[in-house]
Amino acid sequence: MIKLTRKPIDPHAVIESVRGDAANGAVVSFIGSLRDLSADGKPLSYAEIELEASEVRARLKELSEEIRSNWNLSQISIAHRYGRIGVGDLILVVAISAKQRKEAFAACQYTIDRVKELHRLIEIV
């Protein structure tokens, strides 16, 4: 599942979306929220995140396929919020299921790192 939304993300729904297979031994998730300081250390109360949804969705789909080719995974879900986001609000939720936890953890870390690279396509003001 790839989801781009202006609405708040329900992390439980994202996690549940990867749990369906009884063969899964691991579900690993990451929940990222807006910090109260910008990358250059300035205080924040909110951020406006704008993106080209079709391009970001396509990149996330490519990323999902890349991750599946590198690890033996059952499911991958990525939800990313955009629009006006307050401090503490969720921006990113990643959930990955696999038979083995080692693969799930490695794939989740890789996914987070790659999504951060995509932020160059996303304007944060």
Contacts in CASP RR format, 6 or more apart in sequence:
PFRMAT RR
TARGET T0000
AUTHOR 0000-0000-0000
METHOD contacts of the structure
MODEL  1
MIKLTRKPIDPHAVIESVRGDAANGAVVSFIGSLRDLSADGKPLSYAEIE
LEASEVRARLKELSEEIRSNWNLSQISIAHRYGRIGVGDLILVVAISAKQ
RKEAFAACQYTIDRVKELHRLIEIV
1 14 0 8 1.000
1 17 0 8 1.000
1 75 0 8 1.000
1 76 0 8 1.000
1 77 0 8 1.000
1 78 0 8 1.000
1 79 0 8 1.000
2 57 0 8 1.000
2 60 0 8 1.000
2 61 0 8 1.000
2 64 0 8 1.000
2 77 0 8 1.000
2 78 0 8 1.000
3 9 0 8 1.000
3 14 0 8 1.000
3 77 0 8 1.000
3 78 0 8 1.000
3 79 0 8 1.000
3 80 0 8 1.000
4 51 0 8 1.000
4 53 0 8 1.000
4 56 0 8 1.000
4 57 0 8 1.000
4 60 0 8 1.000
4 79 0 8 1.000
4 80 0 8 1.000
4 81 0 8 1.000
4 82 0 8 1.000
5 79 0 8 1.000
5 80 0 8 1.000
5 81 0 8 1.000
5 82 0 8 1.000
6 81 0 8 1.000
6 82 0 8 1.000
6 83 0 8 1.000
7 81 0 8 1.000
8 81 0 8 1.000
8 89 0 8 1.000
8 90 0 8 1.000
9 79 0 8 1.000
9 81 0 8 1.000
9 90 0 8 1.000
9 92 0 8 1.000
9 93 0 8 1.000
11 29 0 8 1.000
11 31 0 8 1.000
11 90 0 8 1.000
11 93 0 8 1.000
14 29 0 8 1.000
14 77 0 8 1.000
14 79 0 8 1.000
14 93 0 8 1.000
14 94 0 8 1.000
14 95 0 8 1.000
15 27 0 8 1.000
15 29 0 8 1.000
15 77 0 8 1.000
15 93 0 8 1.000
15 95 0 8 1.000
17 75 0 8 1.000
17 77 0 8 1.000
17 95 0 8 1.000
18 24 0 8 1.000
18 27 0 8 1.000
18 74 0 8 1.000
18 75 0 8 1.000
18 76 0 8 1.000
18 77 0 8 1.000
18 95 0 8 1.000
18 96 0 8 1.000
18 97 0 8 1.000
19 27 0 8 1.000
19 75 0 8 1.000
19 97 0 8 1.000
20 74 0 8 1.000
20 75 0 8 1.000
20 97 0 8 1.000
21 74 0 8 1.000
21 75 0 8 1.000
21 97 0 8 1.000
23 74 0 8 1.000
23 99 0 8 1.000
24 74 0 8 1.000
24 75 0 8 1.000
24 97 0 8 1.000
24 98 0 8 1.000
24 99 0 8 1.000
25 97 0 8 1.000
25 98 0 8 1.000
25 99 0 8 1.000
25 100 0 8 1.000
25 101 0 8 1.000
26 97 0 8 1.000
26 98 0 8 1.000
26 99 0 8 1.000
26 100 0 8 1.000
26 101 0 8 1.000
26 103 0 8 1.000
26 104 0 8 1.000
26 105 0 8 1.000
27 95 0 8 1.000
27 96 0 8 1.000
27 97 0 8 1.000
27 104 0 8 1.000
28 95 0 8 1.000
28 96 0 8 1.000
28 97 0 8 1.000
28 98 0 8 1.000
28 101 0 8 1.000
28 104 0 8 1.000
28 105 0 8 1.000
28 107 0 8 1.000
28 108 0 8 1.000
29 93 0 8 1.000
29 94 0 8 1.000
29 95 0 8 1.000
29 96 0 8 1.000
29 108 0 8 1.000
30 92 0 8 1.000
30 93 0 8 1.000
30 94 0 8 1.000
30 95 0 8 1.000
30 108 0 8 1.000
30 111 0 8 1.000
30 112 0 8 1.000
31 90 0 8 1.000
31 92 0 8 1.000
31 93 0 8 1.000
32 90 0 8 1.000
32 91 0 8 1.000
32 92 0 8 1.000
32 93 0 8 1.000
33 88 0 8 1.000
33 89 0 8 1.000
33 90 0 8 1.000
33 91 0 8 1.000
34 44 0 8 1.000
34 46 0 8 1.000
34 47 0 8 1.000
34 85 0 8 1.000
34 86 0 8 1.000
34 87 0 8 1.000
34 88 0 8 1.000
34 89 0 8 1.000
34 91 0 8 1.000
35 44 0 8 1.000
35 87 0 8 1.000
35 88 0 8 1.000
36 43 0 8 1.000
36 44 0 8 1.000
36 45 0 8 1.000
36 87 0 8 1.000
36 88 0 8 1.000
37 43 0 8 1.000
37 44 0 8 1.000
38 44 0 8 1.000
44 87 0 8 1.000
45 86 0 8 1.000
45 87 0 8 1.000
46 84 0 8 1.000
46 85 0 8 1.000
46 86 0 8 1.000
46 87 0 8 1.000
47 84 0 8 1.000
47 85 0 8 1.000
47 86 0 8 1.000
47 124 0 8 1.000
47 125 0 8 1.000
48 83 0 8 1.000
48 84 0 8 1.000
48 85 0 8 1.000
48 124 0 8 1.000
48 125 0 8 1.000
49 81 0 8 1.000
49 82 0 8 1.000
49 83 0 8 1.000
49 85 0 8 1.000
49 91 0 8 1.000
49 122 0 8 1.000
49 123 0 8 1.000
49 124 0 8 1.000
50 82 0 8 1.000
50 83 0 8 1.000
50 122 0 8 1.000
50 123 0 8 1.000
50 125 0 8 1.000
51 82 0 8 1.000
51 121 0 8 1.000
51 122 0 8 1.000
51 123 0 8 1.000
52 121 0 8 1.000
53 82 0 8 1.000
55 121 0 8 1.000
56 80 0 8 1.000
56 118 0 8 1.000
56 121 0 8 1.000
56 122 0 8 1.000
59 118 0 8 1.000
59 121 0 8 1.000
60 78 0 8 1.000
60 80 0 8 1.000
60 115 0 8 1.000
60 118 0 8 1.000
63 78 0 8 1.000
63 111 0 8 1.000
63 114 0 8 1.000
63 115 0 8 1.000
63 118 0 8 1.000
64 76 0 8 1.000
64 78 0 8 1.000
66 114 0 8 1.000
67 73 0 8 1.000
67 76 0 8 1.000
67 96 0 8 1.000
67 107 0 8 1.000
67 110 0 8 1.000
67 111 0 8 1.000
68 76 0 8 1.000
70 107 0 8 1.000
70 110 0 8 1.000
71 98 0 8 1.000
71 103 0 8 1.000
71 104 0 8 1.000
71 106 0 8 1.000
71 107 0 8 1.000
72 98 0 8 1.000
72 99 0 8 1.000
72 100 0 8 1.000
72 103 0 8 1.000
73 96 0 8 1.000
73 97 0 8 1.000
73 98 0 8 1.000
73 103 0 8 1.000
73 104 0 8 1.000
73 107 0 8 1.000
74 97 0 8 1.000
74 98 0 8 1.000
74 99 0 8 1.000
75 95 0 8 1.000
75 96 0 8 1.000
75 97 0 8 1.000
76 94 0 8 1.000
76 95 0 8 1.000
76 96 0 8 1.000
76 107 0 8 1.000
76 111 0 8 1.000
77 93 0 8 1.000
77 94 0 8 1.000
77 95 0 8 1.000
77 96 0 8 1.000
78 92 0 8 1.000
78 93 0 8 1.000
78 94 0 8 1.000
78 111 0 8 1.000
78 115 0 8 1.000
79 92 0 8 1.000
79 93 0 8 1.000
79 94 0 8 1.000
80 91 0 8 1.000
80 92 0 8 1.000
80 115 0 8 1.000
81 89 0 8 1.000
81 90 0 8 1.000
81 91 0 8 1.000
81 92 0 8 1.000
82 122 0 8 1.000
85 91 0 8 1.000
92 112 0 8 1.000
92 115 0 8 1.000
94 108 0 8 1.000
94 111 0 8 1.000
94 112 0 8 1.000
94 115 0 8 1.000
96 104 0 8 1.000
96 107 0 8 1.000
96 108 0 8 1.000
96 111 0 8 1.000
97 104 0 8 1.000
98 104 0 8 1.000
98 107 0 8 1.000
END
